[in-house]
Amino acid sequence: MEVNIHEAKTHLSRLLERVALGEEVVIAKAGKPVAKLVAVHQPKTRIFGSAKGEFVVPDNFDAPDPEIERLFHEGDLFPGGHSTK
């Protein structure tokens, strides 16, 4: 929806209600858009420890993985046979 500045000043409360419902309102001056009213989305509050008991971190979580180490040291730089030369 697009409104002119005078209409925006006159009906700001109504426009904000529409914006709160998800609509965007463009404010124009002399027919040219100059601003957009959009809803402000508040970030959800995170509760520390809310996932407790939903998963278990294994004891070897940060242990070296021999296969990854082998690929890192011996693997192809460009898989698929592409040469670096």
N, CA, C and O atoms as CSV, one atom per row, in Angstrom:
chain,resi,resn,atom,element,x,y,z
A,1,MET,N,N,0.844,-1.171,0.000
A,1,MET,CA,C,0.000,0.000,0.000
A,1,MET,C,C,0.888,1.233,0.000
A,1,MET,O,O,1.925,1.259,0.663
A,2,GLU,N,N,0.484,2.246,-0.739
A,2,GLU,CA,C,1.227,3.499,-0.798
A,2,GLU,C,C,0.311,4.646,-0.404
A,2,GLU,O,O,-0.830,4.723,-0.859
A,3,VAL,N,N,0.817,5.540,0.448
A,3,VAL,CA,C,0.051,6.710,0.885
A,3,VAL,C,C,0.932,7.939,0.762
A,3,VAL,O,O,2.159,7.841,0.758
A,4,ASN,N,N,0.290,9.104,0.661
A,4,ASN,CA,C,1.073,10.335,0.626
A,4,ASN,C,C,1.366,10.797,2.062
A,4,ASN,O,O,0.793,10.269,3.015
A,5,ILE,N,N,2.237,11.757,2.206
A,5,ILE,CA,C,2.665,12.202,3.534
A,5,ILE,C,C,1.490,12.707,4.360
A,5,ILE,O,O,1.383,12.379,5.541
A,6,HIS,N,N,0.618,13.489,3.766
A,6,HIS,CA,C,-0.527,14.033,4.503
A,6,HIS,C,C,-1.403,12.894,5.035
A,6,HIS,O,O,-1.815,12.911,6.195
A,7,GLU,N,N,-1.682,11.914,4.185
A,7,GLU,CA,C,-2.502,10.776,4.604
A,7,GLU,C,C,-1.796,9.979,5.710
A,7,GLU,O,O,-2.443,9.510,6.647
A,8,ALA,N,N,-0.476,9.828,5.602
A,8,ALA,CA,C,0.282,9.102,6.622
A,8,ALA,C,C,0.201,9.811,7.969
A,8,ALA,O,O,0.043,9.161,9.003
A,9,LYS,N,N,0.309,11.148,7.967
A,9,LYS,CA,C,0.219,11.896,9.225
A,9,LYS,C,C,-1.188,11.801,9.810
A,9,LYS,O,O,-1.355,11.658,11.022
A,10,THR,N,N,-2.185,11.880,8.953
A,10,THR,CA,C,-3.572,11.860,9.411
A,10,THR,C,C,-3.987,10.495,9.942
A,10,THR,O,O,-4.747,10.418,10.907
A,11,HIS,N,N,-3.510,9.431,9.340
A,11,HIS,CA,C,-3.967,8.075,9.672
A,11,HIS,C,C,-2.836,7.178,10.186
A,11,HIS,O,O,-2.849,5.968,9.958
A,12,LEU,N,N,-1.863,7.770,10.876
A,12,LEU,CA,C,-0.706,7.002,11.320
A,12,LEU,C,C,-1.102,5.802,12.177
A,12,LEU,O,O,-0.569,4.710,11.981
A,13,SER,N,N,-2.020,5.979,13.118
A,13,SER,CA,C,-2.420,4.868,13.989
A,13,SER,C,C,-2.994,3.715,13.180
A,13,SER,O,O,-2.653,2.558,13.429
A,14,ARG,N,N,-3.855,4.009,12.223
A,14,ARG,CA,C,-4.448,2.959,11.384
A,14,ARG,C,C,-3.379,2.260,10.544
A,14,ARG,O,O,-3.398,1.040,10.382
A,15,LEU,N,N,-2.454,3.049,10.017
A,15,LEU,CA,C,-1.389,2.468,9.204
A,15,LEU,C,C,-0.504,1.545,10.040
A,15,LEU,O,O,-0.080,0.487,9.574
A,16,LEU,N,N,-0.229,1.957,11.279
A,16,LEU,CA,C,0.595,1.124,12.146
A,16,LEU,C,C,-0.107,-0.184,12.505
A,16,LEU,O,O,0.545,-1.216,12.667
A,17,GLU,N,N,-1.414,-0.144,12.627
A,17,GLU,CA,C,-2.165,-1.385,12.872
A,17,GLU,C,C,-1.997,-2.343,11.699
A,17,GLU,O,O,-1.809,-3.544,11.895
A,18,ARG,N,N,-2.065,-1.821,10.497
A,18,ARG,CA,C,-1.901,-2.658,9.304
A,18,ARG,C,C,-0.491,-3.218,9.224
A,18,ARG,O,O,-0.290,-4.377,8.861
A,19,VAL,N,N,0.484,-2.383,9.567
A,19,VAL,CA,C,1.882,-2.820,9.560
A,19,VAL,C,C,2.085,-3.938,10.587
A,19,VAL,O,O,2.790,-4.909,10.314
A,20,ALA,N,N,1.476,-3.806,11.755
A,20,ALA,CA,C,1.603,-4.830,12.789
A,20,ALA,C,C,1.033,-6.165,12.327
A,20,ALA,O,O,1.437,-7.216,12.824
A,21,LEU,N,N,0.109,-6.135,11.391
A,21,LEU,CA,C,-0.478,-7.361,10.848
A,21,LEU,C,C,0.336,-7.924,9.685
A,21,LEU,O,O,-0.038,-8.934,9.090
A,22,GLY,N,N,1.453,-7.264,9.365
A,22,GLY,CA,C,2.343,-7.797,8.334
A,22,GLY,C,C,2.361,-7.037,7.029
A,22,GLY,O,O,3.129,-7.381,6.131
A,23,GLU,N,N,1.538,-6.016,6.899
A,23,GLU,CA,C,1.508,-5.252,5.650
A,23,GLU,C,C,2.628,-4.212,5.656
A,23,GLU,O,O,3.001,-3.704,6.714
A,24,GLU,N,N,3.153,-3.902,4.497
A,24,GLU,CA,C,4.130,-2.830,4.360
A,24,GLU,C,C,3.435,-1.613,3.773
A,24,GLU,O,O,2.601,-1.739,2.877
A,25,VAL,N,N,3.779,-0.433,4.281
A,25,VAL,CA,C,3.176,0.806,3.809
A,25,VAL,C,C,4.289,1.715,3.313
A,25,VAL,O,O,5.230,2.024,4.044
A,26,VAL,N,N,4.167,2.136,2.069
A,26,VAL,CA,C,5.138,3.048,1.471
A,26,VAL,C,C,4.574,4.459,1.574
A,26,VAL,O,O,3.417,4.703,1.230
A,27,ILE,N,N,5.402,5.385,2.050
A,27,ILE,CA,C,5.001,6.788,2.144
A,27,ILE,C,C,5.676,7.530,0.999
A,27,ILE,O,O,6.891,7.455,0.811
A,28,ALA,N,N,4.847,8.253,0.232
A,28,ALA,CA,C,5.353,8.942,-0.955
A,28,ALA,C,C,5.206,10.452,-0.813
A,28,ALA,O,O,4.295,10.946,-0.148
A,29,LYS,N,N,6.116,11.169,-1.450
A,29,LYS,CA,C,6.064,12.632,-1.521
A,29,LYS,C,C,6.029,12.996,-2.989
A,29,LYS,O,O,6.945,12.663,-3.741
A,30,ALA,N,N,4.987,13.671,-3.392
A,30,ALA,CA,C,4.788,14.048,-4.795
A,30,ALA,C,C,4.811,12.812,-5.688
A,30,ALA,O,O,5.324,12.850,-6.806
A,31,GLY,N,N,4.248,11.717,-5.179
A,31,GLY,CA,C,4.145,10.491,-5.964
A,31,GLY,C,C,5.400,9.632,-5.999
A,31,GLY,O,O,5.403,8.572,-6.626
A,32,LYS,N,N,6.474,10.072,-5.332
A,32,LYS,CA,C,7.720,9.310,-5.307
A,32,LYS,C,C,7.922,8.695,-3.920
A,32,LYS,O,O,7.888,9.414,-2.921
A,33,PRO,N,N,8.129,7.389,-3.844
A,33,PRO,CA,C,8.339,6.733,-2.555
A,33,PRO,C,C,9.558,7.298,-1.832
A,33,PRO,O,O,10.626,7.453,-2.424
A,34,VAL,N,N,9.386,7.604,-0.541
A,34,VAL,CA,C,10.496,8.129,0.253
A,34,VAL,C,C,10.757,7.310,1.517
A,34,VAL,O,O,11.845,7.389,2.088
A,35,ALA,N,N,9.771,6.525,1.961
A,35,ALA,CA,C,9.948,5.736,3.180
A,35,ALA,C,C,9.026,4.525,3.149
A,35,ALA,O,O,8.047,4.482,2.405
A,36,LYS,N,N,9.368,3.538,3.983
A,36,LYS,CA,C,8.546,2.345,4.075
A,36,LYS,C,C,8.333,2.020,5.551
A,36,LYS,O,O,9.290,1.969,6.323
A,37,LEU,N,N,7.088,1.802,5.938
A,37,LEU,CA,C,6.769,1.353,7.288
A,37,LEU,C,C,6.697,-0.166,7.261
A,37,LEU,O,O,5.939,-0.746,6.484
A,38,VAL,N,N,7.492,-0.810,8.116
A,38,VAL,CA,C,7.476,-2.266,8.233
A,38,VAL,C,C,7.494,-2.629,9.711
A,38,VAL,O,O,7.949,-1.850,10.548
A,39,ALA,N,N,6.997,-3.812,10.018
A,39,ALA,CA,C,6.957,-4.264,11.400
A,39,ALA,C,C,8.372,-4.538,11.912
A,39,ALA,O,O,9.247,-4.979,11.167
A,40,VAL,N,N,8.569,-4.268,13.185
A,40,VAL,CA,C,9.827,-4.579,13.851
A,40,VAL,C,C,9.665,-5.946,14.486
A,40,VAL,O,O,8.752,-6.171,15.279
A,41,HIS,N,N,10.554,-6.851,14.133
A,41,HIS,CA,C,10.477,-8.198,14.687
A,41,HIS,C,C,11.437,-8.301,15.862
A,41,HIS,O,O,12.647,-8.148,15.700
A,42,GLN,N,N,10.895,-8.557,17.037
A,42,GLN,CA,C,11.709,-8.704,18.234
A,42,GLN,C,C,12.309,-10.106,18.263
A,42,GLN,O,O,11.598,-11.085,18.034
A,43,PRO,N,N,13.602,-10.216,18.542
A,43,PRO,CA,C,14.199,-11.547,18.633
A,43,PRO,C,C,13.614,-12.303,19.823
A,43,PRO,O,O,13.320,-11.722,20.868
A,44,LYS,N,N,13.454,-13.613,19.636
A,44,LYS,CA,C,12.933,-14.427,20.724
A,44,LYS,C,C,13.989,-14.536,21.812
A,44,LYS,O,O,15.183,-14.632,21.529
A,45,THR,N,N,13.539,-14.521,23.044
A,45,THR,CA,C,14.447,-14.673,24.169
A,45,THR,C,C,14.890,-16.126,24.260
A,45,THR,O,O,14.067,-17.041,24.229
A,46,ARG,N,N,16.170,-16.324,24.371
A,46,ARG,CA,C,16.708,-17.675,24.492
A,46,ARG,C,C,16.851,-18.010,25.969
A,46,ARG,O,O,17.301,-17.191,26.770
A,47,ILE,N,N,16.464,-19.210,26.305
A,47,ILE,CA,C,16.565,-19.660,27.689
A,47,ILE,C,C,17.730,-20.629,27.779
A,47,ILE,O,O,17.700,-21.708,27.187
A,48,PHE,N,N,18.753,-20.239,28.522
A,48,PHE,CA,C,19.944,-21.060,28.659
A,48,PHE,C,C,19.575,-22.387,29.308
A,48,PHE,O,O,18.913,-22.424,30.345
A,49,GLY,N,N,20.013,-23.475,28.681
A,49,GLY,CA,C,19.762,-24.808,29.216
A,49,GLY,C,C,18.434,-25.406,28.822
A,49,GLY,O,O,18.064,-26.464,29.332
A,50,SER,N,N,17.707,-24.763,27.931
A,50,SER,CA,C,16.376,-25.260,27.574
A,50,SER,C,C,16.408,-26.578,26.801
A,50,SER,O,O,15.390,-27.265,26.721
A,51,ALA,N,N,17.563,-26.944,26.230
A,51,ALA,CA,C,17.673,-28.204,25.479
A,51,ALA,C,C,18.303,-29.315,26.328
A,51,ALA,O,O,18.642,-30.381,25.814
A,52,LYS,N,N,18.453,-29.057,27.619
A,52,LYS,CA,C,19.084,-30.037,28.497
A,52,LYS,C,C,18.369,-31.385,28.402
A,52,LYS,O,O,17.146,-31.462,28.516
A,53,GLY,N,N,19.154,-32.445,28.192
A,53,GLY,CA,C,18.598,-33.787,28.117
A,53,GLY,C,C,18.129,-34.195,26.729
A,53,GLY,O,O,17.755,-35.351,26.531
A,54,GLU,N,N,18.137,-33.286,25.765
A,54,GLU,CA,C,17.680,-33.616,24.421
A,54,GLU,C,C,18.758,-34.280,23.575
A,54,GLU,O,O,18.444,-34.947,22.590
A,55,PHE,N,N,20.020,-34.106,23.945
A,55,PHE,CA,C,21.100,-34.767,23.228
A,55,PHE,C,C,22.277,-34.941,24.185
A,55,PHE,O,O,22.357,-34.298,25.232
A,56,VAL,N,N,23.181,-35.824,23.794
A,56,VAL,CA,C,24.369,-36.097,24.605
A,56,VAL,C,C,25.590,-35.864,23.728
A,56,VAL,O,O,25.657,-36.346,22.597
A,57,VAL,N,N,26.550,-35.125,24.256
A,57,VAL,CA,C,27.802,-34.910,23.545
A,57,VAL,C,C,28.717,-36.074,23.910
A,57,VAL,O,O,29.026,-36.272,25.085
A,58,PRO,N,N,29.156,-36.853,22.908
A,58,PRO,CA,C,30.002,-38.011,23.217
A,58,PRO,C,C,31.344,-37.573,23.807
A,58,PRO,O,O,31.820,-36.467,23.550
A,59,ASP,N,N,31.935,-38.453,24.595
A,59,ASP,CA,C,33.227,-38.142,25.223
A,59,ASP,C,C,34.310,-37.870,24.190
A,59,ASP,O,O,35.221,-37.082,24.449
A,60,ASN,N,N,34.230,-38.505,23.026
A,60,ASN,CA,C,35.266,-38.324,21.999
A,60,ASN,C,C,34.891,-37.243,20.981
A,60,ASN,O,O,35.395,-37.258,19.858
A,61,PHE,N,N,34.030,-36.325,21.349
A,61,PHE,CA,C,33.538,-35.288,20.440
A,61,PHE,C,C,34.669,-34.540,19.734
A,61,PHE,O,O,34.609,-34.313,18.525
A,62,ASP,N,N,35.694,-34.160,20.490
A,62,ASP,CA,C,36.774,-33.369,19.890
A,62,ASP,C,C,38.039,-34.202,19.642
A,62,ASP,O,O,39.120,-33.644,19.454
A,63,ALA,N,N,37.907,-35.524,19.640
A,63,ALA,CA,C,39.047,-36.398,19.360
A,63,ALA,C,C,39.367,-36.341,17.873
A,63,ALA,O,O,38.474,-36.156,17.046
A,64,PRO,N,N,40.643,-36.499,17.536
A,64,PRO,CA,C,41.015,-36.494,16.114
A,64,PRO,C,C,40.328,-37.634,15.363
A,64,PRO,O,O,40.124,-38.721,15.904
A,65,ASP,N,N,39.981,-37.365,14.114
A,65,ASP,CA,C,39.375,-38.382,13.255
A,65,ASP,C,C,40.436,-38.807,12.243
A,65,ASP,O,O,40.837,-38.006,11.399
A,66,PRO,N,N,40.897,-40.060,12.315
A,66,PRO,CA,C,41.976,-40.507,11.429
A,66,PRO,C,C,41.660,-40.312,9.942
A,66,PRO,O,O,42.552,-39.955,9.174
A,67,GLU,N,N,40.424,-40.536,9.525
A,67,GLU,CA,C,40.069,-40.384,8.112
A,67,GLU,C,C,40.169,-38.923,7.673
A,67,GLU,O,O,40.665,-38.636,6.583
A,68,ILE,N,N,39.707,-38.009,8.505
A,68,ILE,CA,C,39.800,-36.575,8.158
A,68,ILE,C,C,41.259,-36.143,8.128
A,68,ILE,O,O,41.665,-35.386,7.247
A,69,GLU,N,N,42.056,-36.626,9.095
A,69,GLU,CA,C,43.476,-36.279,9.101
A,69,GLU,C,C,44.167,-36.809,7.840
A,69,GLU,O,O,44.990,-36.110,7.249
A,70,ARG,N,N,43.839,-38.040,7.423
A,70,ARG,CA,C,44.432,-38.616,6.218
A,70,ARG,C,C,44.080,-37.775,4.998
A,70,ARG,O,O,44.945,-37.466,4.178
A,71,LEU,N,N,42.800,-37.403,4.883
A,71,LEU,CA,C,42.382,-36.582,3.741
A,71,LEU,C,C,43.067,-35.222,3.759
A,71,LEU,O,O,43.426,-34.687,2.710
A,72,PHE,N,N,43.245,-34.671,4.947
A,72,PHE,CA,C,43.881,-33.362,5.067
A,72,PHE,C,C,45.339,-33.414,4.606
A,72,PHE,O,O,45.810,-32.526,3.894
A,73,HIS,N,N,46.042,-34.468,5.022
A,73,HIS,CA,C,47.467,-34.564,4.717
A,73,HIS,C,C,47.764,-35.246,3.389
A,73,HIS,O,O,48.762,-34.924,2.744
A,74,GLU,N,N,46.919,-36.180,2.969
A,74,GLU,CA,C,47.230,-36.967,1.784
A,74,GLU,C,C,46.198,-36.830,0.663
A,74,GLU,O,O,46.439,-37.300,-0.448
A,75,GLY,N,N,45.094,-36.218,0.921
A,75,GLY,CA,C,44.023,-36.131,-0.058
A,75,GLY,C,C,44.353,-35.214,-1.217
A,75,GLY,O,O,45.276,-34.402,-1.142
A,76,ASP,N,N,43.585,-35.353,-2.298
A,76,ASP,CA,C,43.774,-34.499,-3.465
A,76,ASP,C,C,43.371,-33.072,-3.122
A,76,ASP,O,O,42.367,-32.835,-2.450
A,77,LEU,N,N,44.161,-32.143,-3.589
A,77,LEU,CA,C,43.832,-30.736,-3.393
A,77,LEU,C,C,42.560,-30.384,-4.158
A,77,LEU,O,O,41.713,-29.633,-3.675
A,78,PHE,N,N,42.445,-30.946,-5.371
A,78,PHE,CA,C,41.259,-30.743,-6.188
A,78,PHE,C,C,40.679,-32.111,-6.542
A,78,PHE,O,O,41.132,-32.729,-7.506
A,79,PRO,N,N,39.692,-32.601,-5.794
A,79,PRO,CA,C,39.111,-33.921,-6.093
A,79,PRO,C,C,38.607,-33.985,-7.532
A,79,PRO,O,O,38.194,-32.975,-8.101
A,80,GLY,N,N,38.645,-35.166,-8.103
A,80,GLY,CA,C,38.180,-35.351,-9.472
A,80,GLY,C,C,39.318,-35.367,-10.467
A,80,GLY,O,O,39.081,-35.343,-11.675
A,81,GLY,N,N,40.553,-35.408,-9.987
A,81,GLY,CA,C,41.666,-35.552,-10.894
A,81,GLY,C,C,42.245,-34.249,-11.423
A,81,GLY,O,O,43.144,-34.286,-12.264
A,82,HIS,N,N,41.763,-33.100,-10.964
A,82,HIS,CA,C,42.299,-31.839,-11.438
A,82,HIS,C,C,43.679,-31.607,-10.825
A,82,HIS,O,O,43.871,-31.779,-9.621
A,83,SER,N,N,44.598,-31.230,-11.633
A,83,SER,CA,C,45.968,-31.017,-11.185
A,83,SER,C,C,46.179,-29.563,-10.777
A,83,SER,O,O,45.481,-28.667,-11.253
A,84,THR,N,N,47.133,-29.340,-9.903
A,84,THR,CA,C,47.493,-27.971,-9.520
A,84,THR,C,C,48.568,-27.409,-10.429
A,84,THR,O,O,48.961,-26.251,-10.283
A,85,LYS,N,N,49.050,-28.222,-11.374
A,85,LYS,CA,C,50.124,-27.790,-12.272
A,85,LYS,C,C,49.587,-27.196,-13.533
A,85,LYS,O,O,50.359,-26.782,-14.398
